[in-house]
C-alpha cells in the first residue's frame, strides 16, 4: 500500500456523507457563549485577591454571572440576587430594591451558575459552571447553604415548577433533564430529551414542563409529565432554536428559531406546531406581554412584535446596534431591550410599538430583569462588570453597582 | 463587514472540509459535527487575533486536532481500548471499503491517527504536521511509519480471501 492508495482509501471512508446542519450559525452562538464564560472566569481569577475584602465590604464581589429577582408580592420590595462565578470567590449577593444597595455576599464553595428560586422566594437552587453537575440549595433568608446535590452535567438553565416542589436542571451536555425534589433535596432519574436542551417552561398548573432542544438539524420541544417524569413525543420546530416563551394562559409556546429566522407557535393543548411566522434574522430572545396579546422577538438589529391572536408579525422596531435581551414590565406597557452595541437599553412603548430614548448603562449590557412591582430593572453590563439599576417610572439609570469585571448572564426567577 | 459576519462566512466555507477531517479522526459523523462546532466556537473567542495573523485554516486544523486529542484523553477512563477489530458476524463477502478503512483507522492510537489524516489526507508536509502537533519532524516520521505498517497489516489481512463463515 503506497501513499496514493492510502489517500484513495481515506477518501473512500468518506462515502455516504450525511447532509450538514447549520454548523456556522451554531458555532457563532456557541462561540459567543464561550467568550462570555471565559471573560467571567478571567475576571473572577483576577479578583481572587480581593475576595477577602469583598466579603467584608458590602459590594458585589467577584465576576458576576447572574441576577435573579426574588419574587415578592407587588406591594413588597423585591431582592435581586447577583451570582459571581469562580470557585475561589463564588458568591451570591443580594441587592435590595428599597436601599438600592448590595448586601453582604454569601460565599458558595461549589461555584456559581444559573440559579432557580422557588415561588415562595425562600430557597435558591444554584447550579455551577465551574463544578458542573453540582447544585447548592441556599436559604435566601439566612444565607445558610444546604448540602450540595449531584445532578446532571453542564447546566444551561435551572427552573422551579409553579408549586415549588420540583426544580428542573437542564443539562445541555448530556441531553437530559434532572428533576430535584425540593422537599427532600434529592435528584430524580435523568429524563432524556432532544439534542442540546436549552430551556424549560412550565404550564401554569404545573402539570407539564416543555423542554426546548436545539437539535442536530431541526430543533424540538419535548413535553414532560411533571408528576411521573415521563417525556412525550417531541414536537419539531425550526432550525437551531435558542429561546421560547409561554403565553400566561399556558396555551401557546412561541419558539424563536435562530437558524431559520422564524417563530413557531406550539399549541400545548394539541402538542402541535403551527405555521412558522417570518421574523428578522437570527431571533434569539423572546418575551410575551402579561395580557398574552403580543410576543416581542429580538432579532439581529430589530424587535418584531407578533400578534398572538392572528399569529402575524408586525412592523419591525429598530432597537439599537446589537440587541441582546428583552424584559416586559408587569403592567405590560413597556418592553426594555438591552443593546450591547451602544451600551444602552431601548424602551419600547407596547401601545405604539415605538422605541423611546435609549437609556445609557454600562459597556455591553446583556441580560435584564424587572422587579415584580415594575419599579426597577436591573441590567448586567458584561463589558464593565457592573449592574445598572434603572428606575422605570422615569427611565433613569442609577449609579452602577460594582460587580466584578466580566458578568455574562442573568436568570429571572418565576 | 463585522467580525461576526466575517466569522460566519469563514465558518460556512471551512466547515465541510473540517467535518470530513473530523470524521476521519473520530469515525462518527455526529461526533465530527460536534468537534467542528467546538473548534469554530473556540476560534470565535480569539477571532480578531486569528484574522490579523491571516492563518485561519491552519488555526482551524490545529484547534480541531487538539480538541479531538483532548476529547480522547478525557474519555480514556470510560472507554476500553482494544487492538482487535470489532466482530462483524453478518459481514457479507467483499465488505465495503469504507468500513474496512474506518476499522483499520480505529486500531491506531489517537495521535498516530491524527498524523495519518493530516499527512495523507490533508496533504500537509512533515514539518507542517510537526508544527501543528507540537512535536519534532522526526517524531512525525516515525509515527507515520509505524501507523502505515500497522494499517498495511490490518488492511492487507482484510483484503486476503478468507473463510468468513468459519473464522
Interface residues (C-beta under 8 A of the other chain):
Chain A: X1 X3 X6 X7 X9 X10 X11 X12 X13 X14 X15 X16 X17 X18 X20 X21 X23 X24 X25 X26 X27 X28 X30 X31 X32 X33 X34 X35 X38 X216
Chain B: X4 X7 X8 X11 X12 X15 X16 X19 X20 X23 X24 X29 X30 X33 X36 X37 X38 X39 X40 X41 X42 X43 X44 X45 X47 X96 X97 X98 X101 X102 X105 X116 X117 X120 X121 X123 X148 X151 X152 X155 X156
